[in-house]
Amino acid sequence: QTVVTQEPSFSVSPGGTVTLTCGLRSGSVSSSYYPSWYQQTPGQAPRTLIYNTNTRSSGVPDRFFGSILGNKAALTITGAQADDESVYYCVLFMGSGISLFGGGTKLTVL
Amino acid sequence: EVQLLESGGGLVQPGGSLRLSCAASGFIFSSYGMSWVRQAPGKGLEWVSLINSGSRTFYADSVKGRFTISRDNSKNTVDLQMNSLRAEDTAVYYCARRGPCASVCTYYFESWGQGTLVTVSP
């Protein structure tokens, strides 16, 4: 069974930089998995941040940056703000129409 | 502006059936793949199903054989027929538009509805 891994939680200071990662329990993540990233606050629908590894969705500030770091996809947030406090999900496209979500990373800004 | 509006959620007994619908507007519906993504209470997001622009369908293993996705391009709607429902199917179900697939496809969820709650309980 393929499992997409994310850190369960992370904290960052206001104004700081944080990098969240998205991996595979077995194997490496590359751009061939078309990694995408989503932000969700409680009670709200997800918001699309990044797709195709590093393309920002419309209206997403350039404080959000997607990349491949080593064998994982990564989401870097610079100049962290209070309203960045959310759960961040990555998705990998596994082929044959199938997408897999990671378990999400709860980001705390404090 | 892209709008996705889900409907059809509610309370259903285990073993029962429910049909969700998503009404789309603001884009050329027939050109896009559409997905359902769900979120159990207090849990993460889970991809459920995809119907591409050519009406080819795909399912997560957890729902294969029980759920059926379909689309009506004349009505700009995508439906999810859910049969043999289980307690673990309890979730908010989101309709999501896939990214464009022109000369090159983009494999992500570009737009989201607000979701509809399905509760499976005796």
gemmi code that builds the backbone of each chain (N, CA, C; Angstrom):
import gemmi

chains = {
    "A": [
        ("GLN", (0.840, -1.190, 0.000), (0.000, 0.000, 0.000), (0.879, 1.245, 0.000)),
        ("THR", (0.596, 2.133, -0.931), (1.377, 3.363, -1.042), (0.897, 4.374, -0.002)),
        ("VAL", (1.850, 4.942, 0.736), (1.511, 5.918, 1.768), (2.313, 7.188, 1.534)),
        ("VAL", (1.610, 8.309, 1.534), (2.236, 9.619, 1.402), (2.446, 10.179, 2.812)),
        ("THR", (3.665, 10.562, 3.102), (4.014, 10.970, 4.462), (4.203, 12.475, 4.579)),
        ("GLN", (3.716, 13.030, 5.680), (3.934, 14.439, 6.025), (4.191, 14.519, 7.523)),
        ("GLU", (4.916, 15.556, 7.936), (5.092, 15.783, 9.354), (3.711, 16.063, 9.984)),
        ("PRO", (3.389, 15.445, 11.111), (2.073, 15.702, 11.720), (1.894, 17.152, 12.168)),
        ("SER", (2.985, 17.751, 12.637), (2.876, 19.128, 13.110), (4.204, 19.840, 12.973)),
        ("PHE", (4.115, 21.164, 12.955), (5.295, 22.000, 12.821), (4.950, 23.346, 13.452)),
        ("SER", (5.931, 24.032, 13.955), (5.684, 25.376, 14.444), (6.719, 26.324, 13.857)),
        ("VAL", (6.311, 27.569, 13.716), (7.185, 28.594, 13.162), (6.882, 29.900, 13.883)),
        ("SER", (7.903, 30.711, 14.046), (7.717, 32.024, 14.666), (7.210, 33.009, 13.629)),
        ("PRO", (6.435, 33.983, 14.047), (6.003, 35.021, 13.099), (7.205, 35.638, 12.405)),
        ("GLY", (7.110, 35.751, 11.081), (8.211, 36.283, 10.291), (9.252, 35.242, 9.906)),
        ("GLY", (9.137, 34.072, 10.458), (10.121, 33.029, 10.193), (9.831, 32.232, 8.932)),
        ("THR", (10.697, 31.279, 8.666), (10.605, 30.411, 7.493), (10.466, 28.970, 7.937)),
        ("VAL", (9.585, 28.254, 7.249), (9.375, 26.848, 7.578), (9.261, 26.063, 6.286)),
        ("THR", (9.781, 24.839, 6.309), (9.681, 23.949, 5.159), (8.971, 22.671, 5.572)),
        ("LEU", (7.848, 22.410, 4.934), (7.087, 21.193, 5.157), (7.425, 20.214, 4.039)),
        ("THR", (7.452, 18.922, 4.356), (7.828, 17.963, 3.332), (6.737, 16.928, 3.081)),
        ("CYS", (6.867, 16.273, 1.943), (5.896, 15.299, 1.459), (6.674, 14.156, 0.822)),
        ("GLY", (6.624, 12.999, 1.447), (7.411, 11.885, 0.954), (6.578, 10.640, 0.697)),
        ("LEU", (7.257, 9.611, 0.308), (6.634, 8.302, 0.139), (7.261, 7.334, 1.130)),
        ("ARG", (6.406, 6.514, 1.763), (6.943, 5.562, 2.728), (7.973, 4.660, 2.062)),
        ("SER", (7.717, 4.327, 0.825), (8.672, 3.526, 0.059), (8.918, 4.230, -1.262)),
        ("GLY", (10.091, 4.802, -1.414), (10.415, 5.441, -2.671), (10.651, 6.919, -2.537)),
        ("SER", (10.973, 7.541, -3.641), (11.284, 8.959, -3.703), (10.217, 9.716, -4.465)),
        ("VAL", (9.991, 10.949, -4.060), (9.065, 11.827, -4.767), (9.847, 12.650, -5.777)),
        ("SER", (9.367, 12.684, -6.984), (9.953, 13.513, -8.029), (8.842, 14.339, -8.662)),
        ("SER", (9.229, 15.184, -9.579), (8.235, 16.016, -10.258), (7.270, 15.171, -11.088)),
        ("SER", (7.639, 13.938, -11.351), (6.761, 13.037, -12.113), (5.485, 12.677, -11.354)),
        ("TYR", (5.478, 12.965, -10.054), (4.279, 12.760, -9.251), (3.405, 14.026, -9.217)),
        ("TYR", (3.837, 15.085, -9.907), (3.080, 16.336, -9.970), (2.601, 16.785, -8.582)),
        ("PRO", (3.514, 16.930, -7.639), (3.080, 17.287, -6.280), (2.311, 18.609, -6.250)),
        ("SER", (1.260, 18.604, -5.440), (0.480, 19.820, -5.222), (0.257, 19.989, -3.729)),
        ("TRP", (-0.041, 21.224, -3.332), (-0.178, 21.571, -1.928), (-1.469, 22.366, -1.700)),
        ("TYR", (-2.100, 22.110, -0.550), (-3.381, 22.720, -0.218), (-3.351, 23.185, 1.239)),
        ("GLN", (-4.022, 24.285, 1.484), (-4.116, 24.849, 2.822), (-5.564, 24.748, 3.281)),
        ("GLN", (-5.772, 24.328, 4.513), (-7.133, 24.232, 5.022), (-7.208, 24.741, 6.448)),
        ("THR", (-8.137, 25.634, 6.690), (-8.434, 26.092, 8.042), (-9.722, 25.424, 8.491)),
        ("PRO", (-9.937, 25.332, 9.812), (-11.097, 24.587, 10.330), (-12.416, 25.088, 9.762)),
        ("GLY", (-13.236, 24.138, 9.314), (-14.558, 24.461, 8.810), (-14.602, 25.003, 7.396)),
        ("GLN", (-13.428, 25.089, 6.776), (-13.368, 25.645, 5.428), (-12.952, 24.587, 4.414)),
        ("ALA", (-13.302, 24.855, 3.163), (-12.815, 24.007, 2.089), (-11.319, 24.239, 1.897)),
        ("PRO", (-10.627, 23.267, 1.340), (-9.206, 23.474, 1.053), (-9.003, 24.609, 0.052)),
        ("ARG", (-7.816, 25.193, 0.131), (-7.386, 26.235, -0.811), (-6.171, 25.715, -1.535)),
        ("THR", (-6.166, 25.826, -2.842), (-5.043, 25.332, -3.630), (-3.900, 26.336, -3.588)),
        ("LEU", (-2.715, 25.864, -3.240), (-1.540, 26.737, -3.148), (-0.574, 26.532, -4.314)),
        ("ILE", (-0.135, 25.291, -4.491), (0.955, 24.961, -5.407), (0.546, 23.745, -6.229)),
        ("TYR", (0.912, 23.734, -7.512), (0.733, 22.540, -8.326), (1.943, 22.346, -9.225)),
        ("ASN", (2.032, 21.141, -9.839), (3.197, 20.822, -10.672), (4.507, 21.176, -9.965)),
        ("THR", (4.594, 20.772, -8.723), (5.786, 20.948, -7.868), (5.971, 22.376, -7.379)),
        ("ASN", (5.926, 23.357, -8.303), (6.373, 24.688, -7.909), (5.600, 25.836, -8.555)),
        ("THR", (4.442, 25.551, -9.135), (3.638, 26.605, -9.748), (2.594, 27.093, -8.747)),
        ("ARG", (2.629, 28.369, -8.442), (1.660, 28.923, -7.507), (0.300, 29.088, -8.163)),
        ("SER", (-0.742, 28.718, -7.442), (-2.094, 28.935, -7.925), (-2.401, 30.426, -7.919)),
        ("SER", (-3.403, 30.808, -8.683), (-3.758, 32.212, -8.813), (-4.020, 32.849, -7.448)),
        ("GLY", (-3.387, 33.983, -7.224), (-3.610, 34.733, -5.992), (-2.770, 34.299, -4.815)),
        ("VAL", (-1.977, 33.278, -4.957), (-1.138, 32.804, -3.845), (0.132, 33.648, -3.796)),
        ("PRO", (0.434, 34.234, -2.644), (1.621, 35.098, -2.567), (2.908, 34.317, -2.738)),
        ("ASP", (3.953, 35.037, -3.150), (5.229, 34.360, -3.415), (5.980, 34.003, -2.139)),
        ("ARG", (5.327, 34.179, -0.998), (5.882, 33.644, 0.253), (5.792, 32.117, 0.281)),
        ("PHE", (4.951, 31.566, -0.569), (4.766, 30.120, -0.649), (5.556, 29.609, -1.848)),
        ("PHE", (6.410, 28.644, -1.584), (7.323, 28.163, -2.621), (7.376, 26.643, -2.586)),
        ("GLY", (7.160, 26.026, -3.746), (7.217, 24.582, -3.832), (8.490, 24.118, -4.508)),
        ("SER", (8.973, 22.947, -4.095), (10.216, 22.440, -4.670), (10.316, 20.941, -4.408)),
        ("ILE", (11.385, 20.362, -4.958), (11.789, 19.003, -4.598), (13.077, 19.146, -3.789)),
        ("LEU", (13.083, 18.613, -2.595), (14.283, 18.633, -1.745), (14.678, 17.188, -1.458)),
        ("GLY", (15.793, 16.794, -2.033), (16.188, 15.405, -1.856), (15.160, 14.483, -2.481)),
        ("ASN", (14.624, 13.594, -1.683), (13.652, 12.629, -2.203), (12.227, 12.957, -1.808)),
        ("LYS", (11.973, 14.257, -1.491), (10.641, 14.663, -1.077), (10.220, 15.932, -1.790)),
        ("ALA", (8.914, 16.125, -1.888), (8.393, 17.424, -2.274), (8.380, 18.311, -1.041)),
        ("ALA", (8.500, 19.590, -1.247), (8.600, 20.511, -0.119), (7.777, 21.768, -0.376)),
        ("LEU", (7.212, 22.291, 0.700), (6.524, 23.574, 0.678), (7.226, 24.466, 1.687)),
        ("THR", (7.780, 25.545, 1.199), (8.469, 26.504, 2.055), (7.618, 27.760, 2.179)),
        ("ILE", (7.414, 28.190, 3.397), (6.680, 29.420, 3.679), (7.659, 30.389, 4.326)),
        ("THR", (7.820, 31.545, 3.723), (8.704, 32.569, 4.282), (7.863, 33.706, 4.864)),
        ("GLY", (8.445, 34.433, 5.796), (7.723, 35.547, 6.414), (6.388, 35.091, 6.994)),
        ("ALA", (6.413, 34.033, 7.789), (5.172, 33.434, 8.302), (4.295, 34.461, 9.007)),
        ("GLN", (3.002, 34.356, 8.733), (2.022, 35.251, 9.323), (1.021, 34.444, 10.143)),
        ("ALA", (0.322, 35.126, 11.005), (-0.630, 34.448, 11.880), (-1.675, 33.661, 11.076)),
        ("ASP", (-2.110, 34.226, 9.966), (-3.148, 33.517, 9.209), (-2.596, 32.403, 8.328)),
        ("ASP", (-1.301, 32.122, 8.451), (-0.748, 30.914, 7.818), (-1.006, 29.685, 8.684)),
        ("GLU", (-1.484, 29.914, 9.899), (-1.760, 28.802, 10.805), (-2.922, 27.996, 10.246)),
        ("SER", (-2.613, 26.789, 9.777), (-3.562, 25.962, 9.029), (-3.030, 24.542, 9.004)),
        ("VAL", (-3.805, 23.665, 8.384), (-3.305, 22.339, 8.044), (-2.944, 22.347, 6.561)),
        ("TYR", (-1.776, 21.837, 6.252), (-1.285, 21.808, 4.875), (-1.222, 20.362, 4.392)),
        ("TYR", (-1.839, 20.129, 3.248), (-1.875, 18.794, 2.656), (-1.100, 18.780, 1.345)),
        ("CYS", (-0.358, 17.722, 1.127), (0.217, 17.496, -0.193), (-0.559, 16.377, -0.875)),
        ("VAL", (-0.524, 16.396, -2.190), (-1.136, 15.360, -3.008), (-0.140, 14.927, -4.062)),
        ("LEU", (-0.031, 13.632, -4.252), (0.782, 13.073, -5.317), (-0.110, 12.366, -6.323)),
        ("PHE", (0.175, 12.575, -7.588), (-0.567, 11.883, -8.637), (0.163, 10.574, -8.933)),
        ("MET", (-0.564, 9.468, -8.745), (0.063, 8.154, -8.820), (-0.102, 7.500, -10.184)),
        ("GLY", (-0.753, 8.230, -11.115), (-1.035, 7.639, -12.411), (-2.363, 6.911, -12.392)),
        ("SER", (-2.844, 6.551, -13.566), (-4.125, 5.826, -13.693), (-5.253, 6.553, -12.971)),
        ("GLY", (-5.195, 7.876, -13.014), (-6.274, 8.677, -12.456), (-6.291, 8.791, -10.953)),
        ("ILE", (-5.344, 8.180, -10.279), (-5.369, 8.100, -8.821), (-4.498, 9.170, -8.179)),
        ("SER", (-5.075, 9.879, -7.222), (-4.344, 10.854, -6.423), (-4.324, 10.386, -4.978)),
        ("LEU", (-3.223, 10.647, -4.300), (-3.096, 10.283, -2.890), (-2.766, 11.510, -2.061)),
        ("PHE", (-3.521, 11.706, -0.987), (-3.243, 12.789, -0.056), (-2.292, 12.308, 1.036)),
        ("GLY", (-1.422, 13.203, 1.471), (-0.705, 12.980, 2.701), (-1.630, 13.229, 3.881)),
        ("GLY", (-1.151, 12.878, 5.056), (-1.980, 13.005, 6.253), (-2.161, 14.427, 6.752)),
        ("GLY", (-1.406, 15.356, 6.174), (-1.528, 16.750, 6.572), (-0.543, 17.138, 7.654)),
        ("THR", (-0.090, 18.393, 7.597), (0.780, 18.971, 8.624), (0.067, 20.157, 9.247)),
        ("LYS", (-0.120, 20.093, 10.552), (-0.735, 21.218, 11.255), (0.348, 22.225, 11.605)),
        ("LEU", (0.274, 23.401, 11.005), (1.268, 24.434, 11.228), (0.770, 25.427, 12.264)),
        ("THR", (1.580, 25.626, 13.274), (1.289, 26.613, 14.312), (2.246, 27.782, 14.166)),
        ("VAL", (1.723, 28.977, 14.213), (2.537, 30.180, 14.150), (2.534, 30.813, 15.542)),
        ("LEU", (3.678, 30.730, 16.220), (3.744, 31.296, 17.578), (5.159, 31.730, 17.926)),
    ],
    "B": [
        ("GLU", (-16.306, 33.392, -12.786), (-15.836, 32.793, -11.535), (-16.316, 31.349, -11.449)),
        ("VAL", (-15.373, 30.465, -11.144), (-15.729, 29.054, -10.973), (-16.541, 28.876, -9.700)),
        ("GLN", (-17.669, 28.193, -9.828), (-18.479, 27.865, -8.653), (-18.843, 26.389, -8.702)),
        ("LEU", (-18.701, 25.748, -7.553), (-19.073, 24.349, -7.401), (-19.979, 24.246, -6.183)),
        ("LEU", (-21.163, 23.709, -6.368), (-22.136, 23.647, -5.282), (-22.616, 22.213, -5.109)),
        ("GLU", (-22.217, 21.630, -3.965), (-22.610, 20.259, -3.669), (-23.974, 20.208, -2.988)),
        ("SER", (-24.657, 19.107, -3.199), (-25.941, 18.881, -2.537), (-26.159, 17.383, -2.394)),
        ("GLY", (-27.153, 17.028, -1.572), (-27.531, 15.628, -1.450), (-27.073, 14.931, -0.178)),
        ("GLY", (-26.270, 15.624, 0.620), (-25.811, 14.999, 1.855), (-26.944, 14.812, 2.854)),
        ("GLY", (-26.678, 14.022, 3.876), (-27.679, 13.801, 4.902), (-27.356, 12.581, 5.733)),
        ("LEU", (-28.337, 12.156, 6.516), (-28.192, 10.994, 7.395), (-28.740, 9.757, 6.695)),
        ("VAL", (-27.967, 8.694, 6.713), (-28.387, 7.442, 6.083), (-27.938, 6.288, 6.963)),
        ("GLN", (-28.703, 5.226, 6.957), (-28.371, 4.055, 7.769), (-27.287, 3.222, 7.090)),
        ("PRO", (-26.510, 2.506, 7.881), (-25.520, 1.587, 7.279), (-26.195, 0.633, 6.300)),
        ("GLY", (-25.527, 0.445, 5.163), (-26.088, -0.382, 4.100), (-26.959, 0.376, 3.130)),
        ("GLY", (-27.262, 1.620, 3.456), (-28.131, 2.419, 2.610), (-27.393, 3.093, 1.468)),
        ("SER", (-28.146, 3.901, 0.728), (-27.608, 4.587, -0.445), (-27.884, 6.080, -0.365)),
        ("LEU", (-27.064, 6.828, -1.051), (-27.226, 8.282, -1.126), (-26.602, 8.743, -2.427)),
        ("ARG", (-27.174, 9.780, -3.002), (-26.617, 10.331, -4.239), (-26.269, 11.791, -4.021)),
        ("LEU", (-24.996, 12.098, -4.217), (-24.525, 13.475, -4.129), (-24.470, 14.084, -5.521)),
        ("SER", (-24.672, 15.385, -5.575), (-24.577, 16.090, -6.845), (-23.755, 17.349, -6.667)),
        ("CYS", (-23.056, 17.723, -7.713), (-22.261, 18.952, -7.717), (-22.636, 19.742, -8.956)),
        ("ALA", (-23.154, 20.938, -8.743), (-23.524, 21.817, -9.852), (-22.386, 22.790, -10.110)),
        ("ALA", (-21.907, 22.805, -11.343), (-20.756, 23.633, -11.705), (-21.180, 24.799, -12.581)),
        ("SER", (-20.468, 25.910, -12.439), (-20.725, 27.072, -13.281), (-19.451, 27.895, -13.393)),
        ("GLY", (-19.415, 28.759, -14.398), (-18.299, 29.678, -14.553), (-17.165, 29.169, -15.413)),
        ("PHE", (-17.320, 27.986, -16.005), (-16.282, 27.435, -16.878), (-16.911, 26.428, -17.832)),
        ("ILE", (-16.127, 26.012, -18.816), (-16.609, 25.035, -19.793), (-16.523, 23.653, -19.156)),
        ("PHE", (-17.609, 23.233, -18.571), (-17.637, 22.037, -17.732), (-17.116, 20.804, -18.463)),
        ("SER", (-17.513, 20.633, -19.697), (-17.186, 19.412, -20.426), (-15.685, 19.246, -20.658)),
        ("SER", (-14.929, 20.305, -20.487), (-13.487, 20.271, -20.760), (-12.647, 19.832, -19.567)),
        ("TYR", (-13.269, 19.652, -18.422), (-12.500, 19.411, -17.198), (-12.859, 18.086, -16.530)),
        ("GLY", (-11.835, 17.466, -15.967), (-12.072, 16.353, -15.078), (-12.619, 16.858, -13.747)),
        ("MET", (-13.433, 16.037, -13.116), (-14.050, 16.395, -11.845), (-13.831, 15.277, -10.845)),
        ("SER", (-13.560, 15.664, -9.621), (-13.288, 14.686, -8.568), (-14.178, 14.903, -7.361)),
        ("TRP", (-14.275, 13.858, -6.554), (-14.837, 13.951, -5.211), (-13.717, 13.644, -4.215)),
        ("VAL", (-13.647, 14.463, -3.192), (-12.675, 14.311, -2.115), (-13.463, 14.385, -0.809)),
        ("ARG", (-13.131, 13.527, 0.145), (-13.892, 13.538, 1.394), (-12.991, 13.748, 2.601)),
        ("GLN", (-13.637, 14.131, 3.699), (-12.911, 14.380, 4.942), (-13.770, 13.915, 6.109)),
        ("ALA", (-13.347, 12.837, 6.729), (-14.040, 12.342, 7.908), (-13.853, 13.334, 9.057)),
        ("PRO", (-14.771, 13.355, 10.002), (-14.678, 14.317, 11.105), (-13.336, 14.246, 11.829)),
        ("GLY", (-12.644, 15.367, 11.891), (-11.365, 15.431, 12.582), (-10.212, 14.755, 11.874)),
        ("LYS", (-10.421, 14.328, 10.644), (-9.387, 13.600, 9.908), (-8.911, 14.383, 8.694)),
        ("GLY", (-8.007, 13.781, 7.950), (-7.457, 14.419, 6.771), (-8.316, 14.219, 5.532)),
        ("LEU", (-7.821, 14.776, 4.444), (-8.526, 14.687, 3.165), (-8.210, 13.357, 2.485)),
        ("GLU", (-9.190, 12.823, 1.784), (-9.026, 11.550, 1.069), (-9.661, 11.669, -0.314)),
        ("TRP", (-8.875, 11.411, -1.348), (-9.426, 11.388, -2.695), (-10.348, 10.182, -2.839)),
        ("VAL", (-11.511, 10.405, -3.456), (-12.512, 9.352, -3.583), (-12.644, 8.870, -5.026)),
        ("SER", (-12.810, 9.806, -5.961), (-13.111, 9.392, -7.321), (-12.831, 10.519, -8.294)),
        ("LEU", (-12.601, 10.152, -9.531), (-12.361, 11.093, -10.627), (-13.149, 10.634, -11.855)),
        ("ILE", (-13.739, 11.599, -12.548), (-14.263, 11.355, -13.891), (-13.602, 12.366, -14.810)),
        ("ASN", (-12.899, 11.879, -15.819), (-12.180, 12.832, -16.664), (-13.109, 13.406, -17.737)),
        ("SER", (-12.565, 14.269, -18.557), (-13.403, 14.957, -19.550), (-13.979, 13.978, -20.568)),
        ("GLY", (-13.341, 12.836, -20.708), (-13.842, 11.804, -21.603), (-14.751, 10.800, -20.926)),
        ("SER", (-15.118, 11.098, -19.668), (-16.013, 10.266, -18.852), (-15.393, 8.938, -18.419)),
        ("ARG", (-14.085, 8.854, -18.463), (-13.423, 7.681, -17.885), (-13.405, 7.862, -16.373)),
        ("THR", (-13.635, 6.794, -15.641), (-13.796, 6.901, -14.188), (-12.703, 6.160, -13.434)),
        ("PHE", (-12.399, 6.668, -12.239), (-11.370, 6.103, -11.386), (-11.850, 6.207, -9.943)),
        ("TYR", (-11.440, 5.238, -9.107), (-11.921, 5.185, -7.737), (-10.801, 4.812, -6.776)),
        ("ALA", (-10.922, 5.327, -5.564), (-10.066, 4.851, -4.481), (-10.481, 3.425, -4.129)),
        ("ASP", (-9.528, 2.646, -3.663), (-9.823, 1.257, -3.305), (-10.919, 1.177, -2.245)),
        ("SER", (-10.976, 2.178, -1.355), (-11.921, 2.150, -0.238), (-13.375, 2.242, -0.690)),
        ("VAL", (-13.618, 2.702, -1.918), (-14.999, 2.875, -2.385), (-15.287, 2.091, -3.667)),
        ("LYS", (-14.271, 1.471, -4.221), (-14.445, 0.761, -5.491), (-15.506, -0.328, -5.346)),
        ("GLY", (-16.411, -0.359, -6.306), (-17.488, -1.349, -6.260), (-18.712, -0.893, -5.506)),
        ("ARG", (-18.596, 0.194, -4.745), (-19.731, 0.710, -3.974), (-20.186, 2.071, -4.475)),
        ("PHE", (-19.245, 2.893, -4.919), (-19.548, 4.258, -5.385), (-19.433, 4.314, -6.905)),
        ("THR", (-20.276, 5.158, -7.507), (-20.219, 5.376, -8.943), (-20.274, 6.868, -9.233)),
        ("ILE", (-19.289, 7.353, -9.972), (-19.255, 8.763, -10.368), (-19.785, 8.872, -11.797)),
        ("SER", (-20.507, 9.948, -12.052), (-21.035, 10.176, -13.401), (-21.121, 11.676, -13.632)),
        ("ARG", (-21.244, 12.048, -14.892), (-21.364, 13.464, -15.222), (-22.418, 13.660, -16.292)),
        ("ASP", (-23.035, 14.846, -16.266), (-24.009, 15.234, -17.293), (-23.557, 16.588, -17.824)),
        ("ASN", (-22.908, 16.575, -18.964), (-22.362, 17.811, -19.521), (-23.466, 18.773, -19.979)),
        ("SER", (-24.664, 18.269, -20.209), (-25.767, 19.157, -20.606), (-26.298, 19.949, -19.411)),
        ("LYS", (-26.109, 19.399, -18.215), (-26.574, 20.067, -16.992), (-25.431, 20.630, -16.156)),
        ("ASN", (-24.196, 20.397, -16.585), (-23.012, 20.844, -15.834), (-23.016, 20.284, -14.413)),
        ("THR", (-23.293, 19.008, -14.311), (-23.312, 18.380, -12.996), (-22.454, 17.115, -12.979)),
        ("VAL", (-21.918, 16.831, -11.802), (-21.229, 15.568, -11.564), (-21.836, 14.960, -10.309)),
        ("ASP", (-22.173, 13.698, -10.393), (-22.849, 13.012, -9.295), (-21.959, 11.913, -8.711)),
        ("LEU", (-22.254, 11.569, -7.474), (-21.605, 10.432, -6.826), (-22.702, 9.574, -6.200)),
        ("GLN", (-22.933, 8.418, -6.794), (-23.889, 7.469, -6.253), (-23.164, 6.579, -5.261)),
        ("MET", (-23.638, 6.599, -4.020), (-22.967, 5.863, -2.956), (-23.899, 4.766, -2.449)),
        ("ASN", (-23.475, 3.536, -2.612), (-24.263, 2.379, -2.166), (-23.525, 1.633, -1.062)),
        ("SER", (-24.248, 0.767, -0.376), (-23.649, -0.064, 0.688), (-22.825, 0.785, 1.643)),
        ("LEU", (-23.419, 1.863, 2.092), (-22.677, 2.816, 2.920), (-22.322, 2.226, 4.282)),
        ("ARG", (-21.157, 2.647, 4.756), (-20.607, 2.181, 6.034), (-20.376, 3.377, 6.937)),
        ("ALA", (-20.214, 3.098, 8.218), (-19.954, 4.181, 9.165), (-18.707, 4.968, 8.766)),
        ("GLU", (-17.730, 4.273, 8.241), (-16.478, 4.944, 7.866), (-16.592, 5.818, 6.625)),
        ("ASP", (-17.750, 5.814, 5.979), (-17.988, 6.731, 4.864), (-18.493, 8.091, 5.359)),
        ("THR", (-18.749, 8.205, 6.658), (-19.177, 9.480, 7.234), (-18.097, 10.530, 7.013)),
        ("ALA", (-18.466, 11.620, 6.350), (-17.476, 12.638, 5.992), (-18.168, 13.824, 5.331)),
        ("VAL", (-17.426, 14.908, 5.249), (-17.795, 15.991, 4.339), (-17.235, 15.623, 2.968)),
        ("TYR", (-18.096, 15.681, 1.970), (-17.701, 15.344, 0.599), (-17.569, 16.632, -0.217)),
        ("TYR", (-16.363, 16.840, -0.738), (-16.089, 18.009, -1.561), (-16.042, 17.627, -3.033)),
        ("CYS", (-16.618, 18.480, -3.845), (-16.475, 18.403, -5.297), (-15.287, 19.281, -5.681)),
        ("ALA", (-14.446, 18.794, -6.551), (-13.263, 19.559, -6.934), (-13.036, 19.464, -8.441)),
        ("ARG", (-12.686, 20.586, -9.033), (-12.354, 20.586, -10.450), (-10.874, 20.283, -10.625)),
        ("ARG", (-10.564, 19.418, -11.566), (-9.172, 19.152, -11.858), (-8.563, 20.328, -12.631)),
        ("GLY", (-7.271, 20.387, -12.652), (-6.584, 21.372, -13.465), (-6.798, 21.093, -14.942)),
        ("PRO", (-6.468, 22.062, -15.784), (-6.729, 21.903, -17.220), (-5.900, 20.793, -17.845)),
        ("CYS", (-6.442, 20.234, -18.903), (-5.759, 19.168, -19.641), (-5.825, 19.536, -21.111)),
        ("ALA", (-4.861, 20.359, -21.535), (-4.835, 20.784, -22.938), (-3.719, 19.998, -23.639)),
        ("SER", (-2.688, 20.671, -24.073), (-1.565, 19.959, -24.687), (-0.837, 19.131, -23.637)),
        ("VAL", (-0.843, 19.635, -22.416), (-0.263, 18.926, -21.277), (-1.282, 18.959, -20.147)),
        ("CYS", (-1.427, 17.852, -19.455), (-2.382, 17.808, -18.343), (-1.723, 18.293, -17.056)),
        ("THR", (-2.537, 18.876, -16.215), (-2.079, 19.265, -14.881), (-2.888, 18.458, -13.886)),
        ("TYR", (-2.205, 17.755, -13.031), (-2.865, 16.788, -12.156), (-2.993, 17.343, -10.753)),
        ("TYR", (-3.991, 18.187, -10.561), (-4.222, 18.739, -9.236), (-5.667, 19.186, -9.141)),
        ("PHE", (-6.068, 19.584, -7.938), (-7.428, 20.045, -7.694), (-7.401, 21.567, -7.709)),
        ("GLU", (-7.985, 22.132, -8.739), (-7.842, 23.572, -8.980), (-8.870, 24.389, -8.206)),
        ("SER", (-10.100, 23.890, -8.125), (-11.176, 24.627, -7.459), (-11.986, 23.656, -6.614)),
        ("TRP", (-12.549, 24.178, -5.543), (-13.265, 23.348, -4.574), (-14.645, 23.918, -4.268)),
        ("GLY", (-15.593, 23.023, -4.030), (-16.871, 23.442, -3.466), (-16.755, 23.549, -1.956)),
        ("GLN", (-17.854, 23.869, -1.310), (-17.873, 24.032, 0.138), (-18.177, 22.737, 0.876)),
        ("GLY", (-18.595, 21.720, 0.155), (-18.784, 20.415, 0.770), (-20.206, 20.148, 1.228)),
        ("THR", (-20.516, 18.852, 1.318), (-21.804, 18.413, 1.848), (-21.550, 17.245, 2.793)),
        ("LEU", (-22.226, 17.255, 3.937), (-21.963, 16.274, 4.988), (-22.813, 15.031, 4.799)),
        ("VAL", (-22.152, 13.895, 4.829), (-22.822, 12.597, 4.805), (-22.569, 11.906, 6.139)),
        ("THR", (-23.638, 11.509, 6.794), (-23.516, 10.812, 8.069), (-24.162, 9.437, 7.931)),
        ("VAL", (-23.365, 8.402, 8.187), (-23.873, 7.033, 8.123), (-23.980, 6.522, 9.552)),
        ("SER", (-25.213, 6.345, 9.999), (-25.440, 5.963, 11.393), (-26.810, 5.308, 11.524)),
        ("PRO", (-26.940, 4.349, 12.472), (-28.244, 3.679, 12.658), (-29.317, 4.668, 13.102)),
    ],
}
model = gemmi.Model(1)
for chain_id, residues in chains.items():
    chain = gemmi.Chain(chain_id)
    for i, (resn, *xyz) in enumerate(residues, 1):
        res = gemmi.Residue()
        res.name, res.seqid = resn, gemmi.SeqId(i, " ")
        for name, pos in zip(("N", "CA", "C"), xyz):
            atom = gemmi.Atom()
            atom.name, atom.element = name, gemmi.Element(name[0])
            atom.pos, atom.b_iso = gemmi.Position(*pos), 0.0
            res.add_atom(atom)
        chain.add_residue(res)
    model.add_chain(chain)
structure = gemmi.Structure()
structure.add_model(model)
structure.setup_entities()
